[in-house]
């Protein structure tokens, strides 16, 4: 069951005939939504297309919504609830960055509490890349947490940990290894009921 109070929506009762849900996937114009009735498929109510002022007004993955449930077909999303955090990227409408006349905002994920910034402790380790991800995380409105993976492959992993800690002393940093289990218990403090985590990092870091 989707209990909205666990996610900070204490005064948001669902109007008669509607149920709350959270979007977990978007494919073209169809949404996968987790609800008290289970996982279901939904589309936007027609009013969305008339009332939305920008692309930001449309639901995306992570959004909490109110919808009209249809037990024999596709349900309809009627209302988008306020967002607590969001990740956005520039949409150049198919043009190259230098040729786009209008740059739109495309929201790609919302309503998360922590951003796990992953970087592996190998030759590809770069503090500058981690700093760029931290800037994105701070702009999203959530708490960044740096996760340095593959610690078992780096005999001197304390040095890069110290480098990151010196650059961002106010952000939690954890060196972990999925192979040995090192550092993984310390991540349990973030993986609590009602909390959502997103991951940032290049391919191959262990997301």
URTA-V960265 format. One record per pair of residues at least 12 apart in sequence whose ideal C-beta (glycine too) atoms are under 7 Angstrom apart, sorted by the first residue. I is the first residue (numbers start at 1). J is the second residue. Records with the same first field share a line. If there is no record, write none. Layout:
BEGIN
I->J + J
END
This chain:
BEGIN
1->36
2->20 + 21 + 22 + 34 + 35 + 36
4->20 + 64
6->193 + 194
7->64 + 111 + 194
8->84
9->64 + 81
12->81
14->66
17->68
18->66 + 67 + 68 + 78
19->35 + 36 + 37 + 67 + 69
20->35 + 64 + 66
21->33 + 34 + 35 + 65 + 67
22->34 + 64
23->59 + 60 + 61 + 62 + 63 + 65
24->61
25->61
26->60 + 61
29->43
30->43
31->43 + 59 + 77
33->65 + 67
37->69
40->75
41->74
42->67 + 74 + 75 + 76 + 77
43->74 + 76
44->77
45->76 + 77 + 78
55->104 + 105 + 106
56->105 + 107
59->77 + 80
60->107 + 108 + 109 + 110
61->109
62->109 + 110 + 111 + 112 + 196
63->80 + 83 + 110 + 111
64->81 + 111
65->77 + 79 + 80 + 81
66->78 + 79
83->110 + 111
84->111 + 141
85->110 + 111 + 112 + 140 + 141 + 142
86->107 + 109 + 110 + 140
87->108 + 109 + 140
88->105 + 106 + 107 + 108
89->106 + 108
90->103
91->104 + 105 + 106
109->198
111->196
112->142 + 196 + 197 + 198
113->142 + 143 + 195 + 196 + 197
114->142 + 143 + 145 + 190 + 195 + 197
115->137 + 140 + 142 + 144 + 145 + 198 + 200
116->145 + 147 + 197 + 199
117->130 + 133 + 134 + 137 + 144 + 145 + 146 + 147 + 200 + 201
118->147 + 149 + 199 + 200 + 201 + 205 + 206 + 207
119->148 + 201 + 205
120->149 + 150 + 204 + 205 + 206
121->148 + 149 + 150 + 151 + 153 + 154 + 157 + 160 + 175
122->150 + 153
125->160
127->163 + 164 + 167
130->146 + 164
131->167
133->200
134->168 + 171
136->200
137->200
144->171
145->171 + 172 + 190
146->164 + 171 + 172 + 173
147->174 + 176
148->160 + 161 + 173 + 174 + 175 + 176
149->176 + 205 + 206
150->177 + 206
151->175 + 176 + 177 + 182 + 183
152->177 + 179 + 180 + 182
157->175
161->173 + 175
174->186 + 187
178->206
END
